[in-house]
Amino acid sequence: MNNSIQARPGLLGRVRSRQSGLPTGLLGRFFGRAMEGATADSNDRALAMLDLSQPRTVLDVGFGQGRTASVLLGDGHRVIGVDASPTMVKQATARNRAACRDGRATIRHGDGITIPFPDDSADAAITAHTIYFMPDPTATIAEIARVLRPGGTLAIACRTSDTPAAAWIDPEVYRIPTVAQVIAMLHAAGFDPIEHQPGDASNGDIHCFAARLPSGAS
Ligand SMILES: C[S@@+](CC[C@H](N)C(=O)[O-])C[C@H]1O[C@@H](n2cnc3c(N)ncnc32)[C@H](O)[C@@H]1O
């Protein structure tokens, strides 16, 4: 992750970066909601790259405020998810309360190193605007592969360091990968093929990747 030449932003940028990475407390609740407008479009682009034409169980790693979970539940899917922020676990649970109560959604706290769901328990997965904050993204992507069934698909939405980062982004919080690094992490976890939709000025420089595990059939 090569953002070493990027300068640190001022106080507001540092706070925004920190709260994006781990929304915490009252300020975190505000950032959770504010984040929704900024990330909805790229989450929808990433979801569109998954095969969700039939009801599926979808794993959301780093679900934040829970907007994507609501979209999936509204479309008839089940959601299992994990997020490192207790504030976001509360916010996403409150937002999807009925589905959490009746078992269509299972929302857990966790750091992504160990995902608290059994092998083969999801058909598809999404992780959006999260990869920069993970202590070991390669390990998390391998964990996602473990939780996905054979033939399962993963969509990732993220910035990449192939283009300059926005001025508010704190390089001490955001460890932004290159496109090649994202693809290498997916390959290392056994995903193939991998589709890449580039980020550009029209989509806020947010890249989307969709990758499939082998079906297991020989
Ligand atoms: C910028 S927000 C994105 C939220 C949501 N995915 C979206 O696109 O709106 C990043 C989220 O990732 C979560 N997060 C950060 N590190 C994580 C980790 N290691 N495992 C799971 N979630 C993590 C944060 O708590 C936060 O909710």
The ligand as an SDF file (V2000), in Angstrom:
LIG
                    3D

 27 29  0  0  0  0  0  0  0  0999 V2000
  -16.0220    3.9390    5.3640 C   0  0  0  0  0  0  0  0  0  0  0  0
  -17.0150    2.8420    6.2960 S   0  0  0  0  0  0  0  0  0  0  0  0
  -17.9030    1.9860    4.9990 C   0  0  0  0  0  0  0  0  0  0  0  0
  -19.2100    1.4500    5.4840 C   0  0  0  0  0  0  0  0  0  0  0  0
  -20.0760    0.7760    4.3960 C   0  0  0  0  0  0  0  0  0  0  0  0
  -19.4530   -0.4190    3.8900 N   0  0  0  0  0  0  0  0  0  0  0  0
  -20.3560    1.7300    3.2700 C   0  0  0  0  0  0  0  0  0  0  0  0
  -19.8650    1.4940    2.1540 O   0  0  0  0  0  0  0  0  0  0  0  0
  -21.0430    2.7360    3.5190 O   0  0  0  0  0  0  0  0  0  0  0  0
  -15.8630    1.6170    6.8250 C   0  0  0  0  0  0  0  0  0  0  0  0
  -16.4670    0.5860    7.7480 C   0  0  0  0  0  0  0  0  0  0  0  0
  -15.5520   -0.5090    7.8750 O   0  0  0  0  0  0  0  0  0  0  0  0
  -15.5220   -0.9010    9.2320 C   0  0  0  0  0  0  0  0  0  0  0  0
  -14.2410   -1.5840    9.4720 N   0  0  0  0  0  0  0  0  0  0  0  0
  -13.0100   -1.0450    9.5680 C   0  0  0  0  0  0  0  0  0  0  0  0
  -12.0930   -1.9870    9.7630 N   0  0  0  0  0  0  0  0  0  0  0  0
  -12.7430   -3.1730    9.7860 C   0  0  0  0  0  0  0  0  0  0  0  0
  -12.3350   -4.5250    9.9680 C   0  0  0  0  0  0  0  0  0  0  0  0
  -11.0700   -4.8520   10.1720 N   0  0  0  0  0  0  0  0  0  0  0  0
  -13.2850   -5.4870    9.9370 N   0  0  0  0  0  0  0  0  0  0  0  0
  -14.5870   -5.1710    9.7630 C   0  0  0  0  0  0  0  0  0  0  0  0
  -15.0260   -3.9010    9.6000 N   0  0  0  0  0  0  0  0  0  0  0  0
  -14.1220   -2.9190    9.5980 C   0  0  0  0  0  0  0  0  0  0  0  0
  -15.6920    0.3860    9.9930 C   0  0  0  0  0  0  0  0  0  0  0  0
  -16.0990    0.1760   11.3220 O   0  0  0  0  0  0  0  0  0  0  0  0
  -16.7370    1.1050    9.1530 C   0  0  0  0  0  0  0  0  0  0  0  0
  -18.0420    0.7840    9.5510 O   0  0  0  0  0  0  0  0  0  0  0  0
  1  2  1  0
  2  3  1  0
  2 10  1  0
  3  4  1  0
  4  5  1  0
  5  6  1  0
  5  7  1  0
  7  8  2  0
  7  9  1  0
 10 11  1  0
 11 12  1  0
 11 26  1  0
 12 13  1  0
 13 14  1  0
 13 24  1  0
 14 15  1  0
 14 23  1  0
 15 16  2  0
 16 17  1  0
 17 18  1  0
 17 23  2  0
 18 19  1  0
 18 20  2  0
 20 21  1  0
 21 22  2  0
 22 23  1  0
 24 25  1  0
 24 26  1  0
 26 27  1  0
M  CHG  2   2   1   9  -1
M  END
$$$$
